Amino acid sequence: MTETTEKQFLGSDIETALNSMAEAIVANHAETLDLFLAGIAEGGVPIANRLAMKLKVLLGREIPQGVVDVSFHRDDIGSNPIPKITCPTELPNNAEGGICILIDDVLHTGRTTRAALNELFDQGRLDRIELAVLVDRGNRKLPIQPDYVGFVEATSNNLTVTVEMDSNDPANDSILIGNE
């Protein structure tokens, strides 16, 4: 039996989800001074940028940001070689001993998150790491769960989840869940 589900979330839905995620982060970290965000390259970076803007408004201060490149920690590196263009890991100065909110667009099997955790630990010792994802699509193969999530959409493995974030106009953001 083939699943033929198609679902779409548009800009206002995504904005509402990001607002809820930011409010939950503030509820847990209003007084956390060594907090920083780290977007998993590539999909997590635009989500981290949006959350950073929302947190700045809610907290009245800048939250440092970084990027985590998982290229060298992937467990499928034999079948999917490292791309020629990578975004190197860059963490803020307060990363050592800090509290990191690791951010990605979609959480599926947990393998990308595991790779990102390995990369973060290669960079130094953090006090705590929490996970924020825009879409949790289930089907985990590792014991990884998000602390902050925008949408929970149980999907089968034959469906794709595509997140498009427009850096110029959030009204053009979209999430499409559909057949491959």
N, C-alpha and C positions, 0 to 999 in steps of 0.2 A: 504494500500500500504506500503510495507516494503522498507526502504532505505537500499541499499547495497553499500554504498560508502566506499572506502578504499583509504586513502591517507597517504603518508609517507614523512617525512622530515629527511634528514640525516645530518651527522656532519658538512659539509660545509655550508648547509643552516642555521643550528642552529648557527654556528659561525658568519655568516653574520648578523643574527638577533640580537645576543648578542652584536656585535660591534655597530650596529645601536642604540640599547638601551643605551649602555655605552656613546656613543657620545651625545645622547639627554640629558642624565643625566649631563654630563659635560657642555653642553650648558646652562643648568639651574643652575648649582651648582659649577662652577669653583672656585668661591670665598667663598663658604659656608664651614666654618671651623668646624661647629658643626653637619655636615652630618654623618649619619651612615646607614648601611644596616641591615635589619632584615629579615631573611628568615623564612617563615612559615614552621615548621617541618611537614613533612619530605621533601616534594617535592620542597619547595622553597629554602632550604639550599644549594643544589648544584648550583642552578642558582645564588644565592647571592655570593657564592664563586667565580664563574666565573666572575661575574660583578665586584667584588672587585679587582680581578687581573687586569682586563681591566682598571678600574678606576685608579689603582695605576700607570699604565703606562701612561695613558692620563693626569693625574693630577700631577704626580711626588710625590705622597705621599700616605700613607696608609689610607684607609677608614675603620674605625672600623666596626665590624660586630657583629650581635647578632642572636639569635634564638627565635622564638615566638611559644609557645606550645598552641594550641587552644583546647586541650582536655576538659577543664572545662567550656568552653563557647559554646560548640556545642549545637545546638537546637534539635539534634536527639539523645541526650545522653540516653534517655529511650530505644530506639531501637538498639543503637550501643554503648554498654558500653565502658568506657575508657579502652584503651589497657593496658596490664600489663607493657609493656615497653613504656615509654614516654620520650620525650626529653624536659627537663624543660626549661622554658623561661630564657634566659640569655641575658641581654642587656649591651652594653658598658657603661662605666662610664659617657660619655657625653650625655646619653639619656635624662635625665631631661632637658627640655627646648630645646632639639636638634631637628634636622630635620631628620625624618626617611623615608627611602624608604623601604616600606614593599614589600617583593618579594615572589611570588608563581609561580609554574610551569603552572598551568591551572586555568583560571577564568571561572566559569560556572554560577551558580545561584547567587553567591555573599555571600552565607552563611558562608563559611570558612573565607572570608575576614572580614565579620562582627564579627566573633568570634575572629579573630586576633586583630581587632581594640579594642574590649572589653578588651582583655588581655593586650594590650599596655597601655590602659588607667588605668588599675589596677596597672601598674608598675610606673606610674607617669604622669606628664603633659608634653607633647611634644609641640613644637612650631608649627610643621606641619608634616603631614604624606602624602606621595605620594605612589602610587601603581604601581609596575612593575610586569608584568606577561609575561611568554614566549608565552603562547597560550591563546587567548581570544576566547572562543567557543560560546559566546552568551547565549541566554536563561536565562537572568538575572531575578531573582525574587525579588531582592533588588536594590535600586538606587545606584549602585556602578560601577564606570568606571575606567579603568586603565589610569595612566598618561604616562606610557611607556609600549609598547607591541611589542613582536617579531613577532607573527603571529596572524592574525584575520581569524578564520575559523568558519563560522556559521555552527553549527551542530545541528541535532535533538537530543532529549533526549535519543533515543535508541542507539546512537553511543557512543563509549568510546574514550577517548583521553589518550594515554599512553606515558609518557615522560621518557626516559631512558638517564641519564647523566653518562658517563664513567669518573670517577675521574682520571684515568690514561691516557686515550687517547680520546680527544674530537672528533676525527674522527669517533669514535664508537657511538657517541650520536645519538639518534633517537627520532622521534615523530611519533606515529602511530595513525591514526584516522580510526576506523573501527567498525564493528558490535560487540555487546557484546558477 
